[in-house]
Amino acid sequence: MTETARPMTATPYDWDKKSIQDQWHCFDFDSRRPLSEIETNYCRHYRLDFSDQLPGVLHRFGYVDIDGYQLATHYYLTPGQPRGTVLALHGYFDHSGLNRNLIEFCLQRGYAVLTFDLPGHGLSTGGKGEIDDFLEYVRVLAHYVRLCKFTDHQPLYLTGMSTGGAIIMEYLAEHQFSEADNPFASIVLLAPLVRPVKWLTVLFKFHCIRYFVSSVERSFVESSHDAAFLHFLEFKDPLQNRRVAVSWVRALVRWVKRFKRARISLSPVVIQGGEDDTIDWRYNLKMIKRNFNQPRVHFIPEARHHLVNESESIRRKVFDLMAPYFPE
């Protein structure tokens, strides 16, 4: 968490975060408002417009007010009656623009998709990558779950990548659903975070610096076998946070302690890669198997961390594993 990242190549974009925030609208499932030119340019940059390959897909975009944050929110609706709604959470440093492959997978299978940028991520407001406690993320997730319940597109499916998986696990630990009152048809965790690699080193550095700095330089790691994706992430994604917030690490420490005590009666699906150098996946899987009721774990030995943005061959394996839990 301390190596210096290479600077992002200066590239002119026909959109920017502040300009979108200055003119965006409150999110509305039933809105017929077309995207503005700058919103369209943003969607084009991240290939979030699926109208060419999936004719008839409707895209709603705006912000949702939650706990003092304005959170960028996307909703995709397939033609006809969707088979359900997938609520998708991204990981730390990420945002909805990097969920493109997951969104397309869900739409192709006939599901509506609701995804949003976490506080301090992407287009959402909040200090960059900052959070005081993961329970703030949990309150945000709970709000979106309630929003989904007001739509006609049931049942509800839940999926989260890395930190998004941690948020889902914290949410489930807080609510203590039984199998009888579980509101989700499927819960799919993609490389879920319990703790990162080199955890003892992270703790040592955190305790050394926590009173002196608010953030440290981020290093970009090889989180995928897709070289084009890695290049885009580091050099062509203006929404990437370039530093690790110390407040986020403090919140992570609290989460790791809480999860040690968690016992959850549900059985989520877990997909994990064997070449993941971002999270301590051996420890994480051990804890998840202990804390959940017989989770269904799928392992891809050659996969790295960013499963939905892996090379095409590995990504196909990921989605093949997910397919039975999102039936057509």
Contacts in CASP RR format, 6 or more apart in sequence:
PFRMAT RR
TARGET T0000
AUTHOR 0000-0000-0000
METHOD contacts of the structure
MODEL  1
MTETARPMTATPYDWDKKSIQDQWHCFDFDSRRPLSEIETNYCRHYRLDF
SDQLPGVLHRFGYVDIDGYQLATHYYLTPGQPRGTVLALHGYFDHSGLNR
NLIEFCLQRGYAVLTFDLPGHGLSTGGKGEIDDFLEYVRVLAHYVRLCKF
TDHQPLYLTGMSTGGAIIMEYLAEHQFSEADNPFASIVLLAPLVRPVKWL
TVLFKFHCIRYFVSSVERSFVESSHDAAFLHFLEFKDPLQNRRVAVSWVR
ALVRWVKRFKRARISLSPVVIQGGEDDTIDWRYNLKMIKRNFNQPRVHFI
PEARHHLVNESESIRRKVFDLMAPYFPE
1 202 0 8 1.000
1 205 0 8 1.000
1 216 0 8 1.000
1 218 0 8 1.000
1 219 0 8 1.000
1 244 0 8 1.000
1 249 0 8 1.000
2 205 0 8 1.000
2 216 0 8 1.000
2 217 0 8 1.000
2 219 0 8 1.000
3 217 0 8 1.000
3 219 0 8 1.000
4 217 0 8 1.000
4 219 0 8 1.000
5 217 0 8 1.000
5 218 0 8 1.000
5 219 0 8 1.000
5 220 0 8 1.000
5 234 0 8 1.000
5 242 0 8 1.000
6 220 0 8 1.000
6 234 0 8 1.000
8 234 0 8 1.000
8 235 0 8 1.000
8 236 0 8 1.000
8 237 0 8 1.000
8 238 0 8 1.000
8 240 0 8 1.000
8 242 0 8 1.000
9 235 0 8 1.000
9 236 0 8 1.000
11 235 0 8 1.000
11 236 0 8 1.000
11 238 0 8 1.000
13 41 0 8 1.000
13 45 0 8 1.000
13 238 0 8 1.000
14 38 0 8 1.000
14 41 0 8 1.000
15 38 0 8 1.000
15 39 0 8 1.000
15 41 0 8 1.000
15 42 0 8 1.000
15 45 0 8 1.000
16 238 0 8 1.000
17 122 0 8 1.000
17 123 0 8 1.000
17 238 0 8 1.000
17 239 0 8 1.000
19 38 0 8 1.000
20 38 0 8 1.000
20 39 0 8 1.000
20 42 0 8 1.000
20 72 0 8 1.000
20 123 0 8 1.000
21 63 0 8 1.000
21 70 0 8 1.000
21 123 0 8 1.000
21 125 0 8 1.000
23 36 0 8 1.000
23 38 0 8 1.000
24 39 0 8 1.000
24 61 0 8 1.000
24 62 0 8 1.000
24 63 0 8 1.000
24 72 0 8 1.000
25 31 0 8 1.000
25 33 0 8 1.000
25 62 0 8 1.000
25 63 0 8 1.000
26 62 0 8 1.000
26 63 0 8 1.000
26 64 0 8 1.000
26 65 0 8 1.000
27 60 0 8 1.000
27 61 0 8 1.000
27 62 0 8 1.000
27 63 0 8 1.000
27 64 0 8 1.000
27 73 0 8 1.000
27 75 0 8 1.000
28 60 0 8 1.000
28 62 0 8 1.000
29 60 0 8 1.000
29 75 0 8 1.000
29 147 0 8 1.000
29 150 0 8 1.000
29 151 0 8 1.000
31 60 0 8 1.000
35 43 0 8 1.000
35 59 0 8 1.000
35 61 0 8 1.000
39 61 0 8 1.000
40 49 0 8 1.000
42 48 0 8 1.000
42 123 0 8 1.000
43 49 0 8 1.000
43 59 0 8 1.000
43 61 0 8 1.000
46 96 0 8 1.000
46 97 0 8 1.000
46 98 0 8 1.000
46 100 0 8 1.000
47 100 0 8 1.000
48 59 0 8 1.000
48 74 0 8 1.000
48 96 0 8 1.000
48 97 0 8 1.000
48 100 0 8 1.000
48 103 0 8 1.000
49 59 0 8 1.000
50 57 0 8 1.000
50 59 0 8 1.000
50 76 0 8 1.000
50 103 0 8 1.000
50 104 0 8 1.000
50 107 0 8 1.000
51 57 0 8 1.000
51 59 0 8 1.000
53 104 0 8 1.000
54 78 0 8 1.000
54 104 0 8 1.000
54 107 0 8 1.000
54 108 0 8 1.000
55 79 0 8 1.000
56 78 0 8 1.000
56 79 0 8 1.000
57 76 0 8 1.000
57 77 0 8 1.000
57 78 0 8 1.000
57 79 0 8 1.000
57 107 0 8 1.000
58 76 0 8 1.000
58 77 0 8 1.000
59 74 0 8 1.000
59 75 0 8 1.000
59 76 0 8 1.000
59 77 0 8 1.000
60 74 0 8 1.000
60 75 0 8 1.000
60 76 0 8 1.000
60 77 0 8 1.000
61 72 0 8 1.000
61 73 0 8 1.000
61 74 0 8 1.000
61 75 0 8 1.000
62 72 0 8 1.000
62 73 0 8 1.000
62 74 0 8 1.000
63 70 0 8 1.000
63 71 0 8 1.000
63 72 0 8 1.000
63 73 0 8 1.000
63 124 0 8 1.000
64 70 0 8 1.000
64 71 0 8 1.000
64 73 0 8 1.000
64 116 0 8 1.000
64 143 0 8 1.000
64 144 0 8 1.000
64 147 0 8 1.000
65 71 0 8 1.000
66 139 0 8 1.000
66 140 0 8 1.000
66 143 0 8 1.000
67 119 0 8 1.000
67 136 0 8 1.000
67 139 0 8 1.000
67 140 0 8 1.000
68 125 0 8 1.000
69 119 0 8 1.000
69 120 0 8 1.000
69 124 0 8 1.000
69 125 0 8 1.000
69 126 0 8 1.000
69 140 0 8 1.000
70 124 0 8 1.000
70 125 0 8 1.000
71 116 0 8 1.000
71 117 0 8 1.000
71 118 0 8 1.000
71 119 0 8 1.000
71 124 0 8 1.000
71 125 0 8 1.000
71 140 0 8 1.000
72 95 0 8 1.000
72 96 0 8 1.000
72 116 0 8 1.000
72 117 0 8 1.000
72 122 0 8 1.000
72 123 0 8 1.000
72 124 0 8 1.000
73 114 0 8 1.000
73 115 0 8 1.000
73 116 0 8 1.000
73 117 0 8 1.000
74 96 0 8 1.000
74 103 0 8 1.000
74 113 0 8 1.000
74 114 0 8 1.000
74 115 0 8 1.000
74 116 0 8 1.000
75 112 0 8 1.000
75 113 0 8 1.000
75 114 0 8 1.000
76 103 0 8 1.000
76 106 0 8 1.000
76 107 0 8 1.000
76 112 0 8 1.000
76 113 0 8 1.000
76 114 0 8 1.000
77 112 0 8 1.000
77 153 0 8 1.000
78 107 0 8 1.000
78 110 0 8 1.000
78 111 0 8 1.000
78 112 0 8 1.000
81 153 0 8 1.000
82 110 0 8 1.000
82 111 0 8 1.000
82 112 0 8 1.000
82 153 0 8 1.000
83 109 0 8 1.000
83 110 0 8 1.000
83 111 0 8 1.000
83 326 0 8 1.000
83 327 0 8 1.000
83 328 0 8 1.000
84 110 0 8 1.000
84 111 0 8 1.000
84 112 0 8 1.000
84 153 0 8 1.000
84 154 0 8 1.000
84 155 0 8 1.000
84 156 0 8 1.000
84 157 0 8 1.000
84 185 0 8 1.000
85 111 0 8 1.000
85 112 0 8 1.000
85 113 0 8 1.000
85 114 0 8 1.000
85 148 0 8 1.000
85 151 0 8 1.000
85 153 0 8 1.000
85 154 0 8 1.000
85 155 0 8 1.000
85 156 0 8 1.000
85 157 0 8 1.000
86 106 0 8 1.000
86 111 0 8 1.000
86 112 0 8 1.000
86 113 0 8 1.000
86 114 0 8 1.000
86 157 0 8 1.000
86 158 0 8 1.000
86 159 0 8 1.000
86 326 0 8 1.000
87 114 0 8 1.000
87 115 0 8 1.000
87 141 0 8 1.000
87 144 0 8 1.000
87 145 0 8 1.000
87 148 0 8 1.000
87 156 0 8 1.000
87 157 0 8 1.000
87 158 0 8 1.000
87 159 0 8 1.000
88 99 0 8 1.000
88 102 0 8 1.000
88 103 0 8 1.000
88 106 0 8 1.000
88 113 0 8 1.000
88 114 0 8 1.000
88 115 0 8 1.000
88 159 0 8 1.000
88 160 0 8 1.000
89 115 0 8 1.000
89 118 0 8 1.000
89 141 0 8 1.000
89 159 0 8 1.000
89 160 0 8 1.000
89 161 0 8 1.000
89 163 0 8 1.000
89 164 0 8 1.000
89 165 0 8 1.000
89 167 0 8 1.000
89 168 0 8 1.000
90 96 0 8 1.000
90 98 0 8 1.000
90 99 0 8 1.000
90 115 0 8 1.000
90 117 0 8 1.000
90 118 0 8 1.000
90 121 0 8 1.000
90 160 0 8 1.000
90 161 0 8 1.000
90 162 0 8 1.000
90 163 0 8 1.000
90 164 0 8 1.000
91 118 0 8 1.000
91 121 0 8 1.000
91 160 0 8 1.000
91 161 0 8 1.000
91 162 0 8 1.000
91 163 0 8 1.000
91 164 0 8 1.000
91 165 0 8 1.000
91 193 0 8 1.000
92 121 0 8 1.000
92 129 0 8 1.000
92 162 0 8 1.000
92 163 0 8 1.000
92 193 0 8 1.000
92 248 0 8 1.000
93 121 0 8 1.000
93 129 0 8 1.000
93 218 0 8 1.000
93 240 0 8 1.000
93 241 0 8 1.000
94 121 0 8 1.000
94 161 0 8 1.000
94 162 0 8 1.000
95 117 0 8 1.000
95 118 0 8 1.000
95 121 0 8 1.000
95 122 0 8 1.000
95 123 0 8 1.000
95 124 0 8 1.000
95 239 0 8 1.000
96 115 0 8 1.000
96 116 0 8 1.000
96 117 0 8 1.000
96 122 0 8 1.000
96 123 0 8 1.000
97 122 0 8 1.000
97 239 0 8 1.000
98 233 0 8 1.000
98 237 0 8 1.000
98 306 0 8 1.000
98 308 0 8 1.000
98 309 0 8 1.000
99 115 0 8 1.000
99 161 0 8 1.000
99 308 0 8 1.000
101 308 0 8 1.000
101 309 0 8 1.000
101 315 0 8 1.000
102 159 0 8 1.000
102 161 0 8 1.000
102 308 0 8 1.000
103 113 0 8 1.000
103 115 0 8 1.000
105 308 0 8 1.000
105 319 0 8 1.000
105 322 0 8 1.000
105 326 0 8 1.000
106 112 0 8 1.000
106 113 0 8 1.000
106 326 0 8 1.000
107 113 0 8 1.000
109 323 0 8 1.000
109 326 0 8 1.000
109 327 0 8 1.000
109 328 0 8 1.000
110 328 0 8 1.000
111 157 0 8 1.000
111 326 0 8 1.000
112 151 0 8 1.000
112 153 0 8 1.000
114 144 0 8 1.000
114 147 0 8 1.000
114 148 0 8 1.000
116 124 0 8 1.000
116 140 0 8 1.000
116 144 0 8 1.000
117 123 0 8 1.000
117 124 0 8 1.000
118 124 0 8 1.000
118 137 0 8 1.000
118 140 0 8 1.000
118 163 0 8 1.000
118 164 0 8 1.000
118 167 0 8 1.000
119 125 0 8 1.000
119 126 0 8 1.000
119 127 0 8 1.000
119 129 0 8 1.000
119 130 0 8 1.000
119 131 0 8 1.000
119 136 0 8 1.000
119 137 0 8 1.000
119 140 0 8 1.000
120 126 0 8 1.000
120 127 0 8 1.000
120 128 0 8 1.000
120 129 0 8 1.000
120 130 0 8 1.000
120 131 0 8 1.000
120 241 0 8 1.000
121 129 0 8 1.000
121 239 0 8 1.000
121 241 0 8 1.000
122 239 0 8 1.000
123 239 0 8 1.000
127 245 0 8 1.000
128 215 0 8 1.000
128 241 0 8 1.000
128 243 0 8 1.000
128 245 0 8 1.000
129 241 0 8 1.000
129 244 0 8 1.000
129 245 0 8 1.000
129 248 0 8 1.000
130 245 0 8 1.000
130 247 0 8 1.000
130 248 0 8 1.000
131 137 0 8 1.000
131 245 0 8 1.000
131 247 0 8 1.000
131 248 0 8 1.000
131 251 0 8 1.000
132 247 0 8 1.000
132 250 0 8 1.000
132 251 0 8 1.000
133 251 0 8 1.000
133 254 0 8 1.000
134 166 0 8 1.000
134 167 0 8 1.000
134 170 0 8 1.000
134 251 0 8 1.000
134 252 0 8 1.000
134 254 0 8 1.000
134 255 0 8 1.000
135 170 0 8 1.000
135 174 0 8 1.000
137 163 0 8 1.000
137 164 0 8 1.000
137 167 0 8 1.000
137 170 0 8 1.000
138 167 0 8 1.000
138 170 0 8 1.000
138 171 0 8 1.000
138 174 0 8 1.000
141 167 0 8 1.000
141 168 0 8 1.000
141 171 0 8 1.000
142 171 0 8 1.000
142 175 0 8 1.000
145 156 0 8 1.000
145 158 0 8 1.000
145 183 0 8 1.000
148 156 0 8 1.000
149 156 0 8 1.000
149 183 0 8 1.000
155 184 0 8 1.000
155 185 0 8 1.000
156 183 0 8 1.000
156 184 0 8 1.000
156 185 0 8 1.000
157 184 0 8 1.000
157 185 0 8 1.000
157 186 0 8 1.000
157 187 0 8 1.000
157 188 0 8 1.000
157 325 0 8 1.000
157 326 0 8 1.000
158 168 0 8 1.000
158 184 0 8 1.000
158 186 0 8 1.000
158 187 0 8 1.000
158 188 0 8 1.000
159 186 0 8 1.000
159 187 0 8 1.000
159 188 0 8 1.000
159 189 0 8 1.000
159 190 0 8 1.000
159 322 0 8 1.000
160 167 0 8 1.000
160 168 0 8 1.000
160 188 0 8 1.000
160 189 0 8 1.000
160 190 0 8 1.000
160 192 0 8 1.000
161 190 0 8 1.000
161 191 0 8 1.000
161 306 0 8 1.000
161 307 0 8 1.000
161 308 0 8 1.000
162 190 0 8 1.000
162 191 0 8 1.000
162 192 0 8 1.000
162 193 0 8 1.000
162 278 0 8 1.000
162 279 0 8 1.000
162 305 0 8 1.000
163 193 0 8 1.000
164 192 0 8 1.000
164 193 0 8 1.000
165 189 0 8 1.000
165 190 0 8 1.000
165 192 0 8 1.000
165 193 0 8 1.000
166 192 0 8 1.000
166 193 0 8 1.000
166 194 0 8 1.000
166 255 0 8 1.000
166 259 0 8 1.000
168 187 0 8 1.000
168 189 0 8 1.000
168 192 0 8 1.000
168 268 0 8 1.000
169 189 0 8 1.000
169 192 0 8 1.000
169 194 0 8 1.000
169 259 0 8 1.000
169 262 0 8 1.000
169 264 0 8 1.000
169 268 0 8 1.000
169 288 0 8 1.000
169 291 0 8 1.000
170 255 0 8 1.000
170 258 0 8 1.000
170 259 0 8 1.000
172 187 0 8 1.000
172 264 0 8 1.000
172 266 0 8 1.000
172 268 0 8 1.000
173 258 0 8 1.000
173 259 0 8 1.000
173 262 0 8 1.000
173 264 0 8 1.000
173 291 0 8 1.000
176 264 0 8 1.000
176 265 0 8 1.000
177 183 0 8 1.000
177 265 0 8 1.000
177 266 0 8 1.000
178 265 0 8 1.000
179 265 0 8 1.000
179 266 0 8 1.000
182 266 0 8 1.000
186 269 0 8 1.000
186 325 0 8 1.000
186 326 0 8 1.000
187 266 0 8 1.000
187 268 0 8 1.000
187 269 0 8 1.000
188 268 0 8 1.000
188 269 0 8 1.000
188 271 0 8 1.000
188 322 0 8 1.000
188 325 0 8 1.000
189 268 0 8 1.000
189 269 0 8 1.000
189 270 0 8 1.000
189 271 0 8 1.000
189 288 0 8 1.000
190 271 0 8 1.000
190 307 0 8 1.000
190 308 0 8 1.000
190 318 0 8 1.000
191 271 0 8 1.000
191 272 0 8 1.000
191 273 0 8 1.000
191 276 0 8 1.000
191 278 0 8 1.000
191 279 0 8 1.000
191 281 0 8 1.000
191 305 0 8 1.000
191 306 0 8 1.000
191 307 0 8 1.000
192 270 0 8 1.000
192 272 0 8 1.000
192 279 0 8 1.000
192 284 0 8 1.000
192 288 0 8 1.000
193 279 0 8 1.000
193 284 0 8 1.000
194 256 0 8 1.000
194 259 0 8 1.000
194 279 0 8 1.000
194 280 0 8 1.000
194 283 0 8 1.000
194 284 0 8 1.000
194 287 0 8 1.000
194 288 0 8 1.000
195 252 0 8 1.000
195 256 0 8 1.000
195 279 0 8 1.000
195 280 0 8 1.000
195 283 0 8 1.000
195 284 0 8 1.000
196 202 0 8 1.000
196 252 0 8 1.000
196 278 0 8 1.000
196 279 0 8 1.000
196 280 0 8 1.000
197 277 0 8 1.000
197 278 0 8 1.000
197 279 0 8 1.000
197 280 0 8 1.000
198 280 0 8 1.000
199 256 0 8 1.000
199 280 0 8 1.000
199 283 0 8 1.000
202 249 0 8 1.000
203 253 0 8 1.000
206 246 0 8 1.000
206 249 0 8 1.000
206 250 0 8 1.000
206 253 0 8 1.000
209 216 0 8 1.000
209 246 0 8 1.000
210 246 0 8 1.000
210 249 0 8 1.000
210 250 0 8 1.000
213 246 0 8 1.000
214 245 0 8 1.000
214 246 0 8 1.000
214 247 0 8 1.000
215 243 0 8 1.000
215 244 0 8 1.000
215 245 0 8 1.000
215 246 0 8 1.000
216 243 0 8 1.000
216 244 0 8 1.000
216 246 0 8 1.000
217 242 0 8 1.000
217 243 0 8 1.000
217 244 0 8 1.000
218 241 0 8 1.000
218 242 0 8 1.000
218 243 0 8 1.000
218 244 0 8 1.000
220 230 0 8 1.000
220 233 0 8 1.000
220 234 0 8 1.000
221 277 0 8 1.000
221 278 0 8 1.000
221 305 0 8 1.000
222 230 0 8 1.000
222 277 0 8 1.000
222 304 0 8 1.000
223 230 0 8 1.000
223 233 0 8 1.000
223 277 0 8 1.000
223 278 0 8 1.000
223 304 0 8 1.000
223 305 0 8 1.000
223 306 0 8 1.000
223 309 0 8 1.000
224 230 0 8 1.000
224 304 0 8 1.000
224 305 0 8 1.000
224 306 0 8 1.000
224 309 0 8 1.000
224 310 0 8 1.000
224 311 0 8 1.000
225 302 0 8 1.000
225 304 0 8 1.000
225 310 0 8 1.000
225 311 0 8 1.000
225 314 0 8 1.000
226 309 0 8 1.000
226 310 0 8 1.000
226 311 0 8 1.000
226 312 0 8 1.000
226 315 0 8 1.000
229 306 0 8 1.000
229 309 0 8 1.000
233 240 0 8 1.000
234 240 0 8 1.000
259 287 0 8 1.000
259 291 0 8 1.000
260 287 0 8 1.000
262 291 0 8 1.000
263 291 0 8 1.000
264 291 0 8 1.000
264 292 0 8 1.000
264 293 0 8 1.000
265 293 0 8 1.000
266 292 0 8 1.000
266 293 0 8 1.000
267 292 0 8 1.000
267 293 0 8 1.000
267 294 0 8 1.000
267 295 0 8 1.000
267 296 0 8 1.000
268 288 0 8 1.000
268 292 0 8 1.000
268 295 0 8 1.000
268 296 0 8 1.000
269 295 0 8 1.000
269 296 0 8 1.000
269 298 0 8 1.000
269 322 0 8 1.000
269 325 0 8 1.000
270 285 0 8 1.000
270 288 0 8 1.000
270 295 0 8 1.000
270 296 0 8 1.000
270 297 0 8 1.000
270 298 0 8 1.000
271 298 0 8 1.000
271 299 0 8 1.000
271 300 0 8 1.000
271 307 0 8 1.000
271 318 0 8 1.000
271 321 0 8 1.000
271 322 0 8 1.000
272 281 0 8 1.000
272 284 0 8 1.000
272 285 0 8 1.000
272 297 0 8 1.000
272 298 0 8 1.000
272 299 0 8 1.000
272 300 0 8 1.000
272 303 0 8 1.000
273 281 0 8 1.000
273 299 0 8 1.000
273 300 0 8 1.000
273 301 0 8 1.000
273 302 0 8 1.000
273 303 0 8 1.000
273 304 0 8 1.000
273 305 0 8 1.000
273 307 0 8 1.000
274 281 0 8 1.000
274 299 0 8 1.000
274 300 0 8 1.000
274 301 0 8 1.000
274 302 0 8 1.000
274 303 0 8 1.000
274 304 0 8 1.000
275 301 0 8 1.000
275 302 0 8 1.000
275 303 0 8 1.000
275 304 0 8 1.000
276 303 0 8 1.000
276 304 0 8 1.000
276 305 0 8 1.000
277 304 0 8 1.000
277 305 0 8 1.000
278 304 0 8 1.000
278 305 0 8 1.000
279 305 0 8 1.000
285 297 0 8 1.000
288 295 0 8 1.000
288 297 0 8 1.000
289 295 0 8 1.000
289 297 0 8 1.000
298 321 0 8 1.000
300 307 0 8 1.000
300 314 0 8 1.000
300 317 0 8 1.000
300 318 0 8 1.000
300 321 0 8 1.000
302 314 0 8 1.000
303 310 0 8 1.000
303 314 0 8 1.000
303 317 0 8 1.000
303 318 0 8 1.000
304 310 0 8 1.000
307 314 0 8 1.000
307 315 0 8 1.000
307 318 0 8 1.000
308 315 0 8 1.000
308 318 0 8 1.000
309 315 0 8 1.000
310 318 0 8 1.000
END
